[in-house]
Amino acid sequence: MTLQERLARRGVYQGGHVEVKLATYAIFAMLEFFGITDDLNNVTRRHLEQLKTASCTDRSRPRFEIYFSRKNCARCGLFAQALEEITGISMKLCWKERLAQKEYPKRKKRPYPPFQRRDMWIKTLISKLTMMAAWKKMKTR
């Protein structure tokens, strides 16, 4: 199937993936920058196609490189290709290893795991209920 045939079909894209969000944000930013539309809730294909003729004052064309730390899925790649085809704005998806290893802050350790706390609470509750039941028995004798 050619790219044109794929673009003609209505597709389902992984809208939650970061590369789709960033590509969409880049296009929306260009729509506002070039004054094509301010109503980003009602963007049409015609608005997107107007980006083909838009250029900066020095006649350069906008292009975007989107970096992320995992390889994109096929649908996200197709989405970026479709945006590039419709808008004429170059979208390059680049996946690389993290530039800096992600470090999470150290947290204070609990004296015992949560499940042990729950078990201790249940044992305490059972012993209190047992004591109350024994007290009621003694009281009724």
C-alpha positions in Angstrom: 0.0 0.0 0.0 1.5 3.4 -1.0 1.7 6.4 1.3 -1.1 8.1 -0.7 -3.4 5.1 -0.2 -2.6 5.1 3.5 -3.3 8.8 3.8 -6.6 8.4 2.0 -7.8 5.9 4.7 -9.0 7.1 8.0 -6.6 5.7 10.6 -6.3 5.1 14.3 -3.2 6.6 15.8 -1.8 6.1 19.3 -2.8 9.5 20.5 -1.2 9.0 23.9 2.3 8.4 22.5 4.6 11.3 23.1 5.7 11.5 19.4 2.1 12.0 18.3 1.5 14.7 20.9 4.7 16.6 20.1 4.1 16.4 16.3 0.6 17.7 16.8 1.8 20.5 19.1 4.4 21.5 16.5 1.8 21.8 13.8 -0.6 23.7 16.1 2.3 26.1 17.0 2.9 26.7 13.3 -0.8 27.3 12.6 -0.7 30.1 15.3 2.7 31.4 14.3 1.7 31.9 10.6 -1.7 33.3 11.6 -3.6 30.6 9.8 -6.1 30.0 12.6 -6.4 30.9 16.3 -9.2 28.3 16.9 -7.2 25.2 17.5 -10.4 23.3 18.5 -11.6 23.4 14.9 -8.6 22.8 12.7 -9.5 21.5 9.2 -7.5 19.8 6.5 -7.6 23.1 4.6 -5.8 24.9 7.5 -3.1 22.2 7.5 -2.7 22.5 3.7 -2.1 26.2 4.0 1.1 25.4 5.9 2.6 24.2 2.6 2.9 27.8 1.4 3.8 29.3 4.7 7.5 30.4 5.1 9.5 32.5 7.4 10.7 36.0 6.5 14.0 34.6 5.2 12.0 32.2 3.0 13.1 29.2 5.1 10.7 26.4 5.8 10.1 25.1 9.3 11.2 21.6 10.2 11.0 19.6 13.4 13.1 16.9 14.9 11.3 15.1 17.7 13.5 13.2 20.2 12.4 10.5 22.5 13.9 7.6 24.3 12.1 4.6 22.7 11.6 3.6 19.2 8.3 4.8 17.8 5.6 2.4 16.8 4.6 2.1 13.1 1.3 4.0 13.5 3.1 7.0 15.1 5.6 7.0 12.2 2.7 6.9 9.8 1.1 9.8 11.6 4.2 11.9 11.4 4.5 11.0 7.6 0.9 12.0 7.1 1.4 15.4 8.8 4.5 16.0 6.7 2.7 15.1 3.5 -0.4 17.3 4.3 1.5 20.3 5.7 4.8 20.2 3.9 6.6 20.6 7.2 9.4 18.2 7.7 8.9 15.9 10.8 11.8 13.7 11.8 11.3 11.2 14.6 14.6 10.5 16.4 14.9 7.9 19.1 18.1 7.8 21.2 19.2 6.6 24.5 18.6 9.0 27.4 21.1 11.8 27.5 21.2 11.5 31.3 20.2 8.5 33.3 16.9 9.2 35.1 17.4 9.3 38.9 14.5 9.3 41.3 14.7 10.9 44.7 15.3 8.6 47.7 12.3 8.1 49.9 12.3 7.3 53.6 11.6 3.6 54.1 8.7 2.6 56.2 9.4 0.6 59.3 7.5 -2.3 57.6 5.7 -2.8 54.3 2.1 -1.6 53.9 0.7 -5.2 53.7 2.3 -5.9 57.1 0.8 -2.8 58.5 -2.6 -3.9 57.3 -2.1 -7.4 58.8 -1.1 -5.9 62.1 -4.2 -3.7 62.1 -6.4 -6.7 61.4 -4.8 -8.7 64.1 -5.3 -5.9 66.6 -8.9 -5.5 65.5 -9.5 -9.2 65.9 -7.9 -9.3 69.4 -10.0 -6.3 70.5 -13.2 -7.9 69.2 -12.3 -11.2 70.9 -11.7 -9.3 74.2 -15.0 -7.5 73.8 -16.8 -10.8 73.1 -15.2 -12.4 76.2 -16.1 -9.3 78.3 -19.8 -9.6 77.1 -19.8 -13.3 78.0 -18.5 -12.6 81.5 -21.0 -9.8 82.0 -24.0 -11.9 81.0 -23.1 -14.8 83.4 
